[in-house]
Amino acid sequence: MEKIKVIHIITRLDKGGAAENTLLTVKGLNGDRYEAKIIAGCFRRDKEDLKVANTKIEVILIPEMRRVINPFLDILTFFKLYLMIKRERPQIVHTHTSKAGFLGRWAAKLADVPIIIHTPHGHIFYGYFHWLITRFFIFLERITSLITDYIVTLTKRGRKEHLRYRIGPPCKFIPIHSGIERKRFEEIRANREEKKRELGIPLEAKVLGTIGRLEPIKGHLYLLKAAKLIVENPRFQETRFLLVGRGPLRKKLEREISLLGIRKNVQFLGFREDISEILNIFDIFVLPSLNEGMGRVLLEAMLMGKPVVASNVGGIPDIVKDEETGLLVPCKDFKALSERIIELLKNPEKAKFLGRKGKEKAEGEEFTAAIMVKRIEELYERAINEKISSGNFCNSIT
């Protein structure tokens, strides 16, 4: 029996959650049933990129495909995608993130691909752009959903938000959690004391922080403002705040740290390979995002038993239940953020309780990579059967 050809298209194959989700999906698909490839842009092949060299995954590069809007490069990317899809002749095109999702789906439609599936890994309905630009992008999403067979949201709340903005009918949206590989969070090579010494952190200091690219949507500015209020408390003057990740906001955040007078309390760690070891020294993990598809880094922190404080936005409430598996705060409210963090610093027993309950949640089967891939395969088979029933599916694009 001839294999079903699947092409995954993603804007960046970096260390972000969307890229890890995509790579885990392609690695996990049943090789006897599917032949999968990835088309990606801005793949620098440096230490920050996901490692595919030791896998059997084929990655086709389009350097012109970038996150920022550039009419010339975007048009060039569209025609390259179309030509590649025509050459590869897949039965399924599965796109990821906004830019690749828009260009990839229309290229697939033009190339007569039978099945088109999209995973937005969140949305851009708020928190990113001026409201006029946002309205325009919502319009584009509504139009593009008409040529999309299914849209995979990472949480049930993500599905509700897509329906609230009338992106498409309810039957088009399928919630599938982003799965994680647990093994690398179970094998910690360095203990807490060793890691603290390596990073120059006093052994007795409490450690808080976040992990994510340094961009406005991740809300680092509000964490820094909360940090200022926290260290003003005499009991927590030595608290350390770690920002893990890199991005264009670095210089602005450094200026803010100086203005706030908390330079000795904040460390930028940049891109790190040792995420599990960094998480291991955290006393509290904070995710102050303005928008978030699911926040798989929350699951990683919870898997290691860390109490979490996060913004009540996007798909986060599907993962963090307030006062049950963590604490939630209103978006951009740095005073509330500082108060809830101090609440846990003052009450270690509550922090341990939330960490334990969060770990139990993260250890659930629904958040494993294997279950994620299984549900995606089920969606593929559902779409294939629907196309066969309607007479619109064949083993190759003609």
C-alpha positions in Angstrom: 0.0 0.0 0.0 1.4 3.4 -1.0 2.2 5.7 1.9 0.3 8.9 2.6 2.5 11.8 1.9 2.3 14.6 4.5 4.1 18.0 4.3 4.4 20.1 7.5 5.0 23.8 6.9 6.3 26.1 9.7 7.8 29.6 9.6 10.7 28.9 12.0 12.2 25.6 13.1 13.7 27.0 16.3 13.5 26.0 19.9 10.0 27.4 20.4 7.0 25.4 21.4 5.5 25.3 17.9 8.7 24.0 16.4 9.1 21.3 19.0 5.5 20.3 18.6 6.0 20.0 14.8 9.2 18.0 15.1 7.7 15.6 17.7 4.7 15.1 15.4 6.8 14.3 12.3 9.1 12.0 14.3 6.2 10.2 15.9 4.0 9.5 12.8 3.6 5.9 11.9 6.3 5.4 9.2 4.5 2.4 7.7 1.5 4.6 7.0 2.9 8.1 6.5 5.8 9.7 4.7 6.4 13.1 6.3 8.6 16.1 5.5 9.0 19.6 6.8 9.2 22.9 4.9 10.7 25.6 7.1 12.1 29.1 6.8 14.8 31.0 8.7 16.6 27.8 9.7 20.0 29.1 10.7 21.4 25.7 11.6 23.1 27.2 14.6 23.0 25.9 18.2 19.6 27.5 18.8 17.8 25.5 16.1 16.2 22.2 16.8 18.5 19.4 16.0 17.3 17.3 13.0 20.7 16.2 11.8 20.5 12.9 13.7 17.0 12.1 12.6 15.6 10.8 9.4 13.4 13.8 8.9 13.8 15.7 5.7 13.7 19.4 6.0 13.3 21.6 2.9 14.4 25.2 3.5 12.8 28.4 2.2 15.1 31.2 3.6 12.7 33.9 2.4 9.9 32.7 4.8 10.2 34.9 7.9 7.9 36.0 10.7 8.0 39.7 9.8 5.8 41.0 7.0 7.7 41.7 3.8 5.6 41.8 0.7 8.4 40.9 -1.7 9.7 38.0 0.3 6.2 36.8 1.2 5.2 36.6 -2.5 8.4 34.8 -3.3 7.8 32.4 -0.4 4.3 31.7 -1.7 5.4 30.7 -5.2 8.3 28.6 -3.8 5.8 26.8 -1.5 3.4 26.2 -4.5 6.2 24.8 -6.6 7.5 22.6 -3.8 4.1 21.2 -3.0 3.4 20.5 -6.7 6.7 18.7 -7.0 6.2 16.7 -3.8 2.5 15.9 -4.5 1.4 15.3 -0.9 -2.1 14.1 0.1 -2.0 16.2 3.3 -0.5 19.7 4.0 -0.4 20.5 7.7 0.7 24.1 8.4 1.8 25.7 11.7 1.8 29.3 13.0 0.4 32.3 11.3 2.7 33.2 8.5 3.3 29.7 7.3 -0.4 28.9 7.9 -1.6 31.6 5.6 0.9 31.2 2.8 1.1 27.4 3.1 -2.7 26.8 3.0 -3.3 29.0 0.0 -0.3 27.4 -1.8 -1.7 24.0 -1.0 -5.1 25.0 -2.3 -3.7 26.3 -5.5 -1.7 23.0 -5.9 -5.0 21.0 -5.4 -3.9 19.2 -2.2 -6.8 17.1 -1.0 -6.5 17.7 2.7 -5.4 21.0 4.4 -4.9 21.1 8.2 -3.7 24.0 10.2 -2.3 24.3 13.8 -2.1 28.0 14.8 -0.3 27.2 18.1 -2.2 30.1 19.6 -3.7 33.1 17.8 -3.1 36.8 17.1 -6.6 38.0 18.1 -5.2 40.2 20.9 -1.9 41.2 22.5 0.2 41.5 19.3 -0.9 44.4 17.1 -2.9 47.6 16.8 -6.6 46.8 16.7 -6.9 47.8 13.0 -4.1 45.4 12.0 -5.6 42.7 14.3 -9.0 43.1 12.6 -7.4 42.7 9.2 -5.6 39.5 10.3 -8.9 38.1 11.8 -10.5 38.7 8.4 -7.6 36.8 6.7 -8.1 33.9 9.1 -11.8 33.8 8.4 -11.2 33.7 4.6 -8.4 31.1 4.9 -10.5 28.8 7.2 -12.8 28.3 4.2 -10.1 26.3 2.4 -9.0 24.5 5.6 -10.4 21.1 6.5 -9.5 21.2 10.1 -7.9 23.6 12.6 -6.1 22.1 15.6 -6.2 24.2 18.7 -3.9 23.3 21.6 -6.7 23.7 24.2 -10.4 23.7 24.5 -10.2 27.4 25.4 -8.3 28.1 22.2 -11.2 26.5 20.3 -13.7 28.7 22.1 -11.6 31.8 21.3 -11.5 30.9 17.6 -15.3 30.5 17.7 -15.7 33.8 19.5 -13.9 35.6 16.7 -16.0 33.6 14.1 -13.0 32.1 12.4 -15.0 29.1 11.3 -17.8 26.6 12.3 -17.5 24.5 15.5 -17.0 21.3 13.5 -13.7 22.6 12.0 -11.8 23.0 15.3 -10.2 20.0 17.0 -8.4 20.5 20.4 -5.2 18.5 20.7 -2.8 19.3 23.5 0.9 19.9 22.7 2.8 16.9 24.0 6.1 16.9 25.7 9.0 14.4 26.0 9.3 13.6 29.7 12.7 11.9 29.6 14.8 15.1 29.4 13.0 16.5 32.5 13.6 13.3 34.5 17.4 13.1 33.9 18.9 16.0 35.7 22.7 16.0 35.4 23.5 18.8 38.0 22.0 19.3 41.4 20.6 22.6 42.6 23.7 23.7 44.5 26.1 23.0 41.6 23.9 24.9 39.2 23.5 27.9 41.5 27.3 28.1 41.9 27.7 27.9 38.2 25.4 30.8 37.7 26.7 32.9 40.5 23.6 32.7 42.6 23.8 32.6 46.4 22.8 29.2 47.7 20.3 30.7 50.1 18.6 33.0 47.5 15.1 32.2 46.2 15.1 31.8 42.4 12.2 32.9 40.2 12.0 33.2 36.5 10.6 32.5 33.1 11.6 30.9 29.8 10.7 32.3 26.4 11.8 34.5 23.6 12.4 38.1 24.6 9.4 39.7 22.8 6.6 42.0 24.1 4.0 39.2 23.9 5.8 37.3 26.6 5.2 40.0 29.2 8.8 40.2 30.6 8.3 43.9 31.4 5.5 43.1 33.9 7.6 40.5 35.6 10.4 43.0 36.1 8.0 45.6 37.5 6.7 42.8 39.8 10.3 42.0 40.7 10.8 45.6 41.9 7.9 45.3 44.3 9.1 41.9 45.6 12.7 42.9 46.4 11.4 46.0 48.2 10.2 43.6 50.8 13.1 43.2 53.3 12.5 39.4 53.5 13.1 39.0 49.7 15.8 41.5 48.9 18.2 38.7 47.7 15.6 37.0 45.4 17.0 36.3 41.9 15.0 36.5 38.7 16.2 34.5 35.7 15.2 35.4 32.1 16.0 32.5 29.8 15.8 33.1 26.1 16.9 35.6 23.5 15.2 38.2 21.3 14.9 41.8 20.2 13.6 43.1 23.6 16.9 42.4 25.4 18.3 45.9 25.4 14.9 47.5 26.3 14.6 45.1 29.3 18.2 45.9 30.4 17.3 49.6 30.4 14.2 48.9 32.4 16.2 46.9 35.0 18.5 49.8 35.5 15.6 52.3 35.8 14.0 50.0 38.4 17.2 49.6 40.3 17.2 45.8 40.4 20.2 45.0 38.3 21.8 42.8 41.0 18.6 40.7 41.2 18.1 39.9 37.5 20.1 37.7 35.2 19.7 37.2 31.4 20.8 33.6 30.6 20.1 33.8 26.8 19.6 30.6 24.9 20.3 27.5 27.0 20.5 23.8 26.2 20.2 22.9 29.9 16.6 23.9 30.4 15.8 21.1 32.8 18.8 22.0 35.0 17.7 25.6 35.0 14.1 24.7 35.9 15.5 22.5 38.7 16.8 25.6 40.6 13.6 27.6 40.3 11.6 28.0 43.4 8.7 29.5 41.4 8.1 29.5 37.7 6.4 32.6 36.2 4.7 33.0 32.8 3.5 36.6 32.5 2.4 36.3 28.8 -0.1 38.7 27.2 -1.3 35.8 25.0 -0.4 32.1 24.9 -1.7 29.2 22.9 -1.1 26.7 25.7 2.2 27.4 27.3 4.0 24.0 27.0 6.9 25.5 29.1 4.3 25.6 32.0 3.9 21.8 31.6 7.7 21.4 31.7 8.0 23.4 34.9 5.0 21.6 36.4 6.5 18.2 35.5 9.4 19.1 37.7 7.2 20.0 40.6 7.6 23.8 40.4 4.7 26.0 41.6 3.6 28.3 38.8 2.2 31.8 38.6 0.8 32.7 35.2 -1.4 35.2 33.3 -5.0 34.3 32.9 -4.9 34.4 29.1 -5.2 32.2 26.0 -5.0 28.5 26.7 -3.2 28.8 30.0 -6.3 28.3 32.2 -6.7 24.9 30.6 -3.4 23.9 32.1 -3.3 26.0 35.3 -6.3 25.9 37.5 -6.2 28.8 40.0 -5.5 27.6 43.5 -5.4 24.0 42.3 -2.4 23.5 40.0 -1.0 27.0 40.2 -2.0 30.6 40.5 -3.5 32.9 37.9 -3.3 36.7 37.6 -4.9 39.2 35.3 -2.8 40.0 32.3 -0.4 43.0 32.7 -1.3 43.4 36.4 2.2 43.5 37.8 1.0 44.4 41.3 -1.2 41.3 41.4 1.7 39.3 40.0 4.0 40.4 42.8 1.3 39.7 45.4 0.8 36.2 44.3 4.5 35.5 44.1 5.0 36.9 47.6 2.1 34.7 48.7 4.0 31.6 47.7 7.4 32.9 49.0 5.8 33.5 52.4 3.9 30.2 52.4 6.3 27.4 51.3 3.7 24.7 52.2 1.3 26.1 49.8 4.0 26.4 47.1 4.8 22.7 47.7 1.2 21.7 47.5 0.7 23.6 44.2 3.9 22.1 42.8 2.8 18.6 43.7 -0.7 19.1 42.2 0.8 20.7 39.1 3.2 17.7 38.7 0.3 15.3 38.9 -1.5 17.3 36.1 1.6 17.4 33.9 2.1 13.7 34.3 -1.3 13.0 32.8 -1.3 10.9 29.7 -3.0 13.6 27.7 0.2 15.7 27.7 2.5 13.1 26.3 4.0 13.3 22.8 2.7 9.8 22.0 -0.9 10.8 22.7 -0.5 14.0 20.7 0.7 12.1 17.7 -2.0 9.4 18.1 -4.7 12.1 18.0 -3.2 13.8 15.1 -3.0 10.5 13.2 -6.7 9.9 14.1 -7.5 13.4 12.6 -5.6 12.5 9.4 -7.5 9.3 9.1 -10.8 11.0 9.7 -10.0 13.6 7.0 -8.9 10.9 4.6 -12.1 8.9 5.1 -14.2 12.0 4.6 -12.4 12.8 1.3 -12.7 9.2 0.1 -16.4 9.2 0.8 -16.9 12.4 -1.1 -14.7 11.1 -4.0 -12.2 13.9 -3.5 -9.2 11.8 -2.4 -6.6 10.0 -4.5 -3.2 8.6 -3.8 -1.4 11.4 -5.6 -2.1 14.9 -6.9 -2.8 14.8 -10.5 
